Amino acid sequence: MRVSKRNTVSSGIDLSPMLDVIFQLILFFLVSTTFAMLPGISLNLPQSSTAQSSDAGGITITVEESGSMWLNDAQVDFKGLVSGLNAFDTGEKKREEFPVMVSADDKVTNGTIVKVFDALRQCGFSAVSLRTSVKNDRKK
């Protein structure tokens, strides 16, 4: 008796070309992506045992130990701070209610912080918060 073999057709799908395309797309996006380099300002904030977290969502003024000052992401001096604050658009909020966060290094003198507060008051801002770090000196 004769037994005939049937030719079976493989129904597998070759995924190699699809994987090649995916890896090429990943490589393309990795190479073509530009990363935003924001100015890194390192501060040693003063410590406070009553510090609370808050999201300012408004203006951030940063003062470094060296005396350099930043209004949001632009480096300014005191005259530039006043003109930048005067030009700042608060939208529909009043200037008295618009949140301002002041981040000053632990070594910044009191006189510098007073000058920043004077500039804020001259421009009509009064909702000012001082940024601090949480004090971690729990007694055992």
Legacy VTK file of the C-alpha trace (Angstrom):
# vtk DataFile Version 3.0
C-alpha trace
ASCII
DATASET POLYDATA
POINTS 140 float
0.000 0.000 0.000
1.152 3.381 -0.864
1.069 6.155 1.678
1.428 9.584 0.321
2.919 12.373 2.346
1.091 15.611 2.343
3.113 18.726 1.901
2.291 20.938 4.861
2.659 24.662 4.537
4.153 26.499 7.483
1.905 29.280 8.704
4.553 31.104 10.820
5.191 34.806 10.356
8.742 36.089 10.136
9.073 38.948 12.633
12.684 39.822 11.856
11.942 42.683 9.425
9.452 44.248 11.845
11.956 44.115 14.709
14.621 45.689 12.494
12.303 48.592 11.703
11.399 49.067 15.380
15.050 49.151 16.453
15.845 51.656 13.703
12.986 53.898 14.854
14.176 53.727 18.456
17.700 54.597 17.373
16.421 57.492 15.243
14.451 59.005 18.124
17.332 58.597 20.580
19.766 60.323 18.265
17.427 63.114 17.156
16.046 64.005 20.586
17.497 67.118 22.168
17.482 67.345 25.906
16.638 70.637 27.571
19.508 71.823 29.700
18.100 73.966 32.467
20.440 76.029 34.567
21.347 73.986 37.609
21.461 76.176 40.669
22.693 74.407 43.753
21.642 75.960 47.026
22.071 75.047 50.648
18.679 76.164 51.860
18.226 77.220 55.475
16.653 74.523 57.620
13.364 74.901 59.430
11.535 72.511 61.721
8.183 74.019 60.685
8.774 73.929 56.913
5.727 73.201 54.775
5.667 72.244 51.144
3.944 74.591 48.759
3.715 74.849 45.008
4.353 78.451 44.101
3.264 78.233 40.495
4.258 81.860 40.041
7.521 83.736 40.223
10.679 82.129 41.607
13.596 84.307 42.688
16.820 82.436 43.464
19.831 84.016 45.180
23.119 82.105 45.269
25.897 82.424 47.836
28.075 84.179 45.252
25.443 86.918 44.928
24.137 85.963 41.498
20.376 86.226 41.231
17.835 84.489 39.006
14.299 85.585 38.125
12.611 82.320 37.107
15.225 81.041 34.621
16.946 84.330 33.664
20.002 85.651 35.489
19.464 89.266 36.616
20.949 91.935 38.875
18.898 94.149 41.225
17.933 96.611 38.470
17.028 93.713 36.186
14.999 92.168 39.003
12.897 95.314 39.422
12.368 95.749 35.676
11.576 92.046 35.260
9.048 92.162 38.099
7.437 95.312 36.688
7.141 93.681 33.263
5.779 90.386 34.615
2.224 89.650 33.485
0.171 88.118 36.311
-2.854 87.497 34.116
-6.137 88.019 35.893
-4.630 87.791 39.398
-3.785 90.899 41.355
-0.101 91.468 42.041
-0.779 91.414 45.794
-2.144 87.852 45.509
0.295 86.475 42.932
2.599 83.857 44.550
6.322 84.581 44.726
8.871 82.035 46.017
12.257 83.311 47.222
15.004 80.672 47.402
18.159 81.976 49.008
21.286 80.077 49.953
21.967 79.624 53.664
25.028 81.901 53.409
23.242 84.817 51.681
23.323 87.900 53.877
20.211 89.369 55.427
20.855 92.612 53.555
20.558 90.866 50.199
17.266 89.243 51.172
15.944 92.625 52.388
16.857 94.158 49.004
14.920 91.389 47.233
11.895 92.009 49.494
12.140 95.762 48.825
12.142 95.129 45.077
9.080 92.886 45.466
7.249 95.516 47.521
8.123 98.270 45.035
6.567 96.198 42.256
3.405 95.440 44.259
3.990 91.772 45.166
3.174 90.787 48.744
2.355 87.031 48.680
5.971 85.979 49.251
7.211 82.639 50.582
10.728 81.798 51.700
11.897 78.369 50.592
13.554 76.252 53.281
14.528 72.645 53.756
13.132 70.344 56.434
15.261 70.052 59.523
16.181 66.413 60.204
17.449 66.460 63.753
15.026 64.111 65.465
16.170 63.302 68.961
16.254 59.644 69.870
LINES 1 141
140 0 1 2 3 4 5 6 7 8 9 10 11 12 13 14 15 16 17 18 19 20 21 22 23 24 25 26 27 28 29 30 31 32 33 34 35 36 37 38 39 40 41 42 43 44 45 46 47 48 49 50 51 52 53 54 55 56 57 58 59 60 61 62 63 64 65 66 67 68 69 70 71 72 73 74 75 76 77 78 79 80 81 82 83 84 85 86 87 88 89 90 91 92 93 94 95 96 97 98 99 100 101 102 103 104 105 106 107 108 109 110 111 112 113 114 115 116 117 118 119 120 121 122 123 124 125 126 127 128 129 130 131 132 133 134 135 136 137 138 139
